[in-house]
């Protein structure tokens, strides 16, 4: 197991792009269910970001047998030469478990793994800075953050903003990271060695932030935009799962475990 790292080291970055192209191999996992309306555009966007910034990235789509044919679209894109592969699962098995399965499926030589949503709510243009943080900046975790200077939220109803703020407040004692519920991040693979990640719910980022041995974390600002295709997966059951997840993490901390 990697030595535990302090969860008290978090930084934010509001400006500046990486000055040199990075060659860190990484795999970014995109869990999907009925995302046929936007998945080809997302894969194309990521491919362009990789090529324009000299990034050695792989896209891993984990599809839960979407009836709209999302997985078949990804298979076609792989055949056409896009840097993407699809892990097909038999049915809806949850976002967090999809990300974990995607990390296992990812190419073995990727030194970092991560996650992002399929709905364009996460800004692909900040990926070069996230990769540079792990490659050259001495960070073990880079998080796309809505809640540092330069970050924000666009087109969210007030109810969603309040729900997000409350969720973060409940988790804040665990870490100084401001956007602890972010689902957009890259983490060094070695930081996950020996870490028992709970696949409950959809906040896999919380699991990583609270448990992984990443040392220093960098929050890279971006503006979260509400989905432009498909439908939201957030519902009351997922909110209950989040509360269960928090309870398990706090309980482990009280028992002296990460």
N, C-alpha and C positions, 0 to 999 in steps of 0.2 A: 504493500500500500504506500502511496506517496505520502510524505509527511504533511500533516494538517497545516493549513495556512490560516493566517489571521483573516477573519471576515471584516476587519475594521479598516481595510485599505481600499478606498474607492476614490476614483478621480473622475472629473468631467472634462470634456474637451469641446470647445464651441467653434473653433476655426482652424483652418490649415489643413492641407491635404498631404499625404505621404510624399516625400521628396524623391524616393526611389521606388522602382517597381519591386514588389515583393514576390517571392517564389514559394511561400509557405503552401504546402498542399493542404487543402481543406475540402470537406464535404458539407454542404448545406442541405438539411432535410426539410422537405415541404410536405406536410401531411395533407391529404385531400379526401374530400367526399363531395361529389357533384360540383366540380370546379371546371367543367368542360368549357364554360364561357370565357375563361381567362387564362387557363394554364399554358396554352401555346404562347401567348403574349408574355407571360411571366418568364418562361424558359428562354424565350428570345431576348428579353431584357437582360436577364442574368448572363447569358452568353455574351452579349455585347459589352456588359460591364467587365467581364473576365478578360475579353480580348483587348479592350481599350486601355486596360490598366495592367496588363501583363500578369494576371492572376491565374494560379493553377488550381481552379475550383472545379468541383463536381457537384451536380445537382442530383439529389436522391428524392424522388417523389414516392411517398408511401400512400398508396390508394386503397381505400377500404371498399373495394368492389362497387365503385360508383355506377349506378344504373345509367348515368348520362354519358358513359364512355370516356371518362377522364383518363383512365389507365391506358386505354387503346391509343389515345392521342399522344401520350408520353412515349409509348412504345414506338410509334411512328417517328417521333422526333429523334429518338435514339438511333433508329435506322438511318435517318437523314444526316447523322453526324453531330447532333447537338450534344453537349457535355452533360447528358442526363441519363439516368436509369430509373426504372420503376420497380418498386417492391409491391407486388399485388397481395393484399390480404383478403380473407374470405368474406369479411363483412365489417360493420362498424365496431371497432374495438377501442376507440378512444384516441384523442390527440396525443396525449403524453406517451402512451404505449407505442403509438406510431412513430414518434420521434426516436424513442429508445430502440425500436426495431430497425429504424433507418440507420442509426449509428452503427449497429451491428452489421448491417448490410453494406455500409459504405466501404470504399476501397481501403485495404489495410494500410496503405502507405500515407493516408491523410493524417497529418500531425494535429489537425484541429477539426472539430465537428461543430455543427450549429443547427439552428432552426429559424425558419421564417414562415409567415403565412402565405397562402396561395392567392389572396384576394387584393393584392397591391396596397394593403394598409401599411406595409413595411417598405421603406424607401431603399431600393437596391443601390442607389448611388453612394451610400455611406459604407458599403462593403469594403472598398479599398482601405479606408481608414481603420475599420475593424480588423482587417487582416494585418495591416501594418502594426497595429498595437501589439499583436501576438508575435509577429515576426521580428520587429525591431525595437519595440517599446518596452519590453520587459514585463508585459502583462500576460496573465494566464486566462483572462476572460474579458471579452469586449461585448458591450451591451448597447443595442440601439435604444436610446432613452428619450422619452417624451418629457421628462421632468427635470432636465438640466437646462441652463441657459442656451437658447438656440433651438430647443425642442418645443413640441406643442402637439395639439390635437385639432384636427379639422373635421367639420361636419358631423360631430357627435351630438346627440341630444343631451340635455342637461342631466337626465336620469343616468345615462351611461357614464358621464363624467363623475357624478357623485359616487356611483358604484365603484369606479376605478379608484377614486381617492380613498374611499373607505377600505377597500381591499388592501391598498398600500399601507394605510395607517395600521391596520391589524398586523401586518407583517413587519413593520418598521423596526421593532426591537431586535429583529434577527440580524440586521446588517445596516450599515450607513448608505448602501446603494439606494438611490432615490426611486428608480423605476424597477422595483423588485418583482413586479408582475409582468415585466416585458417578456414577450415571446420571441424576440428577435435578438440573437446573440451568437457568438462564436466562443468556444472554449477549447483549450488544449486537451487533447485526448488523454494525455497522461494525468491530467487533473481529475479524471473520472475513474481512474484505476482504484478498485477496492471500494467504490462508493455504491451504496444501495439506493438506487433511485426508485421512488414510489411512482408507479404509472397512473395513479388516481387522477381523474379530472383532466384539465387542459393547461395547467400552469407548470409546464416542465421547467421553465426558466427559474421559478421559485425553488424547485428541487435543486437545481444546479447551483444557484446563488447561495443557498443555505447549507449545502452539503459538500460540494466539490472542493478539491485542494488546489485552488487556482492562484493563490497568493494575491497579487494586485489585480484590480478590476478597473476598466475604463468605461465610462458611459459616453457614448458618441451621440450627440443630439440629432434628432430628426423629427419631422412633423408627421404624426400618425394621421392617416386619411381613412375614413370609413370605407368599407369594401365597395369596389366598383363593379363586381360581378358575383353571382351566387348569393347565398343567404347566410346570415350569421348563425353560428353554432351555439351561441351563448343562450342558456336557458336556466330555469330555476334549479334543475338538477345539478348543473355544472357549478352553480353558486354554492350549493350544499357540499359538493365534492371539494370545493376550495376550502371551505371551513373545516372539513374533515382533514384535509391535507395540512392545514395550519396546525390543527390540534396534534397531529402525529409528529410534526417537526418540533413544536414546542415541548411535547412530551419527551422526545428523544434528547433535546437539549437539557431538560431537567434531570435526565438520567445520565448526563455527562457524555452523550454521543452527539456527533454532527448529523 
